[in-house]
Amino acid sequence: MSRSTLVTATTALRFLYTVTLRRQIVVNDIIMSTKPRTLPVILSRDEITRFFESIPSLKYRAILMTAYAGGLRISEVTRLKVSDIDSQRMVLRIEQGKGQVDRYVMLSPRLLEILRSYWQIGRPAHWLFPGRFPGRPIEPGTIRLSCQQARRRAGITKPVTPHSLRHAFATHLLEAGTDVRTIQLLLGHRSLATTSRYLRVATSTICATTSPFDLLPQPVAPDPPEEPPVTF
């Protein structure tokens, strides 16, 4: 079983014995499984550009560009409505995102042009990205498949999912100088600690720090000894 499954199981058992059965002594014998903390693999701006250029369908290109331009989750992209585009205020309305919370993200002028070109061809009425079945939005699995096909066409060796674009959005904003609090609001994170992990993958933050090794005095190298000529 995966660590996520073990964490869920042990948490449920602890709740059962602590709250329902009130048998705290049993809880002490339940070993709490921990989930390893990993850092996301971040796509560079060049890789993002190559990725988008490898999507032949205007619809899927618009979907994945929207995910990157607004830092949206795949569930938020699929449930966007035409009415969520506010070109007057240049914002996208994200209705009932994770945690049942509404929020706004910026609407890129470049993205707006792409969405208008897409709308003129498809003319969606309600859902911005409708699926195969009438009255329903596109399925997330279809977007994931398109994402993998574009990754192979672009020749990108890094793993790429729709959520990778959200990671890239946050990291690229941070590298451009956007403060962490603003990124937290755009991503819809409840905790600032969740957003702060992007500080560990932002190259502008990491590479701008001088290694203490470079601050050591430069030793004077002695003259190298004269070496005998090589005879072979």
Beta strands, then each sheet from edge to edge (+ up, - down):
strand 1: 85-86
strand 2: 91-94
strand 3: 103-106
sheet 1: 1+ 2- 3+
end
